[in-house]
Amino acid sequence: MDGVLVVDKPQGLTSHDVVAVARRSLHERRIGHTGTLDPLATGVLPLACGRATRLVRFFVSSDKDYEATVRFGVATDTYDITGTETSRSERVPAREAVEAALTSLRGEYLQMPPAFSAKKVAGERAYARARRDEAVTLQPAPVRVTRADIVEFSGTSARIDITCSAGFYVRSFAHSLGELVATGACLEALRRTRSGEFSVSQAVGLEHVRQSSVAVTERWIPLERLLPSMPSVRLGNEGRKRVAHGQMLGEAHVLGDGNSLRPPGAWIRLIDEEGQLVALGTVDPTGEFLHPAVVLI
């Protein structure tokens, strides 16, 4: 099976748990997810299957959309509601204060990952050290938040729609928001509604995956429909043969517009005459040749 299946991950399972279910049900060992979701979180978890696993690096770097529920007045060691409480406050922030705090949490900045995260410290996961009450020293990472809007506010909690870059920790966002409004806060619920090109409208429930139901077939995204925003060129028979051997392609191997119109270094989808995605190529420095860098045949 070559393609992507978008699963609506249920709460309480790890991303690895979902992969394990898919491997058993789909009888495919080559399955990898394209962006970890914590057990607390639900929503879009794209599973790359078969030859699509070679494309994972192009999926994981994409922006994400989340619906986050932040609980004010409670801070925890994990920055979410499942952690051990570290502080509690009876103060309730005004909506105006939360709006002002969100302004400072939009844009590009360095974000500190939670101590309870999968980041590695001296070859070990940070959460393993944190669970042993050992000191965890992490480095802040550059992130980007293009949207952080309140869609529901009760005083004790707020539901916030977020669009952010890959590598962004919504738990850290919730913790920082609590610090900015001086009440403390933690992440109470999280749902990912989009991961790059994959949205929740394309997702199937895990129960359908377990049963290998018709919904899995209906929602299956084959190789040729992946990375639709990436430019593409169509190859003739000789071009397809050259791709299979990892050989450079010139304009003579491309049907229609030549690759000289593409900027050097650009990634290009290479499609054969039957419409199948056979490789991803990069344009060489001269802008005249294509190198099939990720071969799928």
C-alpha atoms as one frame of an Amber mdcrd trajectory, in Angstrom:
protein
   0.000   0.000   0.000   1.572   3.265  -1.150   0.009   6.527  -0.030  -1.310
   8.373   3.000  -4.188   7.584   5.327  -5.290  10.433   7.600  -6.473   9.102
  10.946  -8.561  11.032  13.462  -6.526  10.069  16.515  -8.609   9.417  19.628
  -7.667  10.708  23.048  -5.611   8.465  25.313  -3.445   6.813  22.659   0.049
   7.719  21.544   0.859   8.315  17.886   2.900   5.094  18.000  -0.206   3.208
  19.216  -2.090   4.380  16.127   0.759   3.296  13.845   0.761  -0.146  15.491
  -2.981  -0.559  14.855  -2.558   0.486  11.218   0.342  -1.924  10.656  -1.728
  -4.859  11.899  -4.942  -3.922  10.093  -3.431  -2.849   6.771  -0.798  -5.607
   6.744   1.871  -3.034   5.932   5.038  -2.721   8.009   6.252   0.448   6.322
   4.063   2.999   8.100   5.172   6.174   9.806   3.263   9.160  11.183   4.046
  12.690  10.087   3.951  14.602  13.367   3.518  13.355  16.928   0.350  14.040
  18.901   0.373  13.674  22.707  -2.063  11.133  24.221  -4.232  14.062  25.396
  -4.630  15.352  21.840  -7.038  14.223  19.144  -7.336  14.886  15.443  -5.311
  14.782  12.266  -2.541  12.182  12.251  -1.401  11.436   8.676   0.085   7.951
   8.242   2.523   7.544   5.357   2.396   3.976   4.056   4.679   1.967   1.807
   6.726   4.090  -0.581   5.070   7.248   0.793   7.308   6.890   3.874  10.063
   8.360   1.662   8.078  11.603   1.551   7.632  12.071   5.295  10.259  14.829
   5.527   8.150  16.970   3.184   5.059  16.549   5.375   6.522  17.094   8.854
   7.808  20.581   8.038   4.332  21.929   7.213   2.243  24.354   9.262  -0.461
  22.966  11.551  -3.922  24.115  12.729  -5.105  23.413  16.278  -8.130  23.992
  18.475  -6.682  24.411  21.977  -8.593  24.713  25.244  -6.538  26.515  27.893
  -7.512  26.262  31.568  -6.570  29.299  33.650  -5.661  29.182  37.341  -3.863
  25.829  37.220  -0.250  25.196  36.216   1.312  21.723  35.970   4.751  20.238
  35.444   3.792  18.862  32.001   1.995  22.100  31.004  -1.212  20.123  30.414
  -4.097  18.919  32.568  -2.634  15.415  32.935   0.430  16.616  34.861   1.144
  17.189  38.526  -0.190  20.518  39.755   2.551  23.047  40.533   0.418  26.104
  41.324  -3.197  27.177  41.657  -4.825  30.593  41.584  -8.370  31.803  42.119
  -7.762  34.787  39.876  -9.713  34.884  36.621  -8.237  36.844  33.702 -10.281
  39.371  31.779 -10.796  38.599  28.115  -8.961  41.824  27.256  -5.897  40.624
  29.186  -5.918  37.309  27.313  -6.272  39.102  23.973  -3.304  41.322  24.829
  -1.224  38.295  25.837  -2.063  36.516  22.591  -0.706  39.483  20.655   2.743
  38.837  22.114   2.466  35.114  21.348   1.888  35.663  17.634   4.695  36.076
  15.129   8.172  34.547  15.099  10.106  33.932  18.299  12.099  31.357  20.270
   9.962  28.889  22.226  11.203  26.754  25.098  10.021  23.131  24.786   8.414
  21.530  27.868  10.667  19.448  30.114   8.182  16.621  29.513   8.846  16.389
  25.776  10.458  13.984  23.330  13.435  16.293  22.824  16.719  14.469  23.413
  19.163  15.468  26.133  22.499  13.646  25.989  20.873  10.906  23.901  17.879
  10.450  26.221  14.307  11.711  25.892  13.723  14.765  28.066  10.523  13.294
  29.541  12.467  10.278  30.866  14.738  12.575  32.869  11.838  14.745  33.988
   9.970  11.696  35.308  13.008  10.887  37.461  12.952  14.458  38.777  16.306
  15.119  37.129  17.235  18.539  35.790  16.353  18.978  32.121  18.207  21.619
  30.121  16.665  22.340  26.751  17.365  24.960  24.127  14.658  27.277  22.768
  13.692  26.672  19.146  12.449  29.150  16.522   8.698  28.928  15.918   6.064
  30.904  14.046   2.449  31.593  15.025   0.375  33.123  12.252  -2.959  32.841
  14.059  -3.997  32.685  17.712  -7.628  33.763  18.088 -10.119  33.302  20.907
 -13.256  31.561  19.671 -14.784  30.866  23.099 -14.107  32.414  26.515 -15.607
  31.577  29.915 -13.149  33.283  32.248 -11.738  30.072  33.664 -10.916  28.757
  30.196 -10.556  29.816  26.592 -10.758  27.929  23.321  -8.156  29.276  20.932
  -7.645  28.530  17.242  -3.944  28.373  16.388  -1.979  28.157  13.156   1.689
  27.487  13.806   4.898  26.140  12.345   6.208  22.619  12.722   7.944  22.016
  16.044   5.557  24.283  17.962   4.465  23.087  21.418   0.893  24.097  22.211
   1.525  23.040  25.822   4.311  25.617  26.100   1.997  28.159  24.470  -0.659
  27.507  27.150   1.918  27.765  29.939   3.287  31.050  28.570  -0.233  32.443
  28.237  -0.859  31.680  31.920   2.315  33.479  32.908   1.425  36.530  30.829
  -2.025  36.914  32.438  -0.581  36.129  35.911  -2.998  33.309  36.729  -1.055
  30.299  35.556  -2.568  28.036  32.914  -2.320  24.618  31.343  -3.578  22.895
  28.234  -6.915  21.210  28.947  -7.741  19.829  25.499  -6.199  19.860  22.045
  -7.451  18.929  18.604  -5.364  19.139  15.445  -7.579  20.018  12.500  -4.911
  20.322   9.806  -1.361  19.140   9.225   0.000  20.683   6.043  -2.106  19.486
   3.109  -4.069  17.026   5.270  -7.276  18.125   7.033  -9.742  16.557   9.424
 -12.294  16.327   6.585 -10.060  13.625   5.046  -9.679  11.644   8.268 -11.098
   8.259   9.256 -11.716   7.070  12.781  -9.371   4.496  14.247 -12.260   2.036
  14.530 -12.505   2.043  10.715  -8.793   1.272  10.485  -9.154  -1.632  12.934
 -11.984  -3.070  10.861 -10.288  -2.321   7.511 -13.662  -0.841   6.534 -14.631
   0.684   3.203 -14.026   4.137   4.728 -10.295   3.401   4.645 -10.414   2.758
   0.892 -12.581   5.809   0.252 -10.253   8.152   2.153  -6.991   6.643   0.898
  -4.700   9.266  -0.694  -2.488   7.664  -3.381   1.024   8.836  -4.256  -0.055
  10.862  -7.280  -2.314  13.070  -5.118   0.384  13.926  -2.587   2.213  17.265
  -2.410  -0.243  18.991  -4.776   1.254  22.438  -4.175   4.655  21.324  -5.472
   5.212  22.061  -9.182   5.334  19.068 -11.485   6.547  17.980 -14.918   5.464
  15.036 -17.032   8.039  12.565 -18.310   8.172  10.513 -21.460   9.083   6.811
 -21.462  12.804   7.497 -21.703  12.584   9.937 -18.829  10.828   7.348 -16.673
  13.561   4.814 -17.426  16.228   7.328 -16.432  14.418   8.055 -13.168  14.389
   4.326 -12.341  18.199   4.358 -12.614  18.624   7.659 -10.774  19.971   9.394
 -13.885  19.808  13.112 -14.599  16.995  14.400 -16.806  17.210  17.051 -19.489
  14.524  18.946 -21.373  14.420  16.169 -23.978  12.958  13.833 -21.320  10.202
  16.235 -20.259   6.888  16.540 -22.083   5.592  20.076 -22.521   7.335  22.921
 -20.686  10.970  22.221 -19.848  12.456  22.340 -16.370  14.629  25.333 -17.372
  11.680  27.480 -16.290  12.096  26.247 -12.701  14.469  28.010 -10.271  17.665
  26.117  -9.348  17.261  24.039  -6.195  13.483  23.779  -6.518  11.722  20.490
  -5.793   9.629  19.120  -8.675   7.139  16.256  -8.815   8.022  13.903 -11.677
   4.917  12.338 -13.231   4.930   9.622 -15.893   2.613   9.438 -18.909   0.092
   7.382 -16.911  -0.156  10.065 -14.242   1.836   8.175 -11.615   4.220  10.001
  -9.265   7.560   8.325  -9.940   9.982  10.637  -8.114  10.712  14.018  -6.628
  13.509  15.825  -8.387  15.621  18.893  -7.742  16.682  21.422 -10.340  20.453
  21.604 -10.768  22.336  24.944 -10.375  22.172  25.653 -14.121  18.394  25.338
 -14.186  18.623  22.950 -17.144  18.689  19.494 -15.548  16.606  17.569 -13.021
  18.111  15.185 -10.503  15.664  12.472  -9.296  16.474  12.751  -5.593  13.579
  10.708  -4.142  12.787   7.782  -6.433   9.443   6.019  -5.904   9.694   3.250
  -8.529
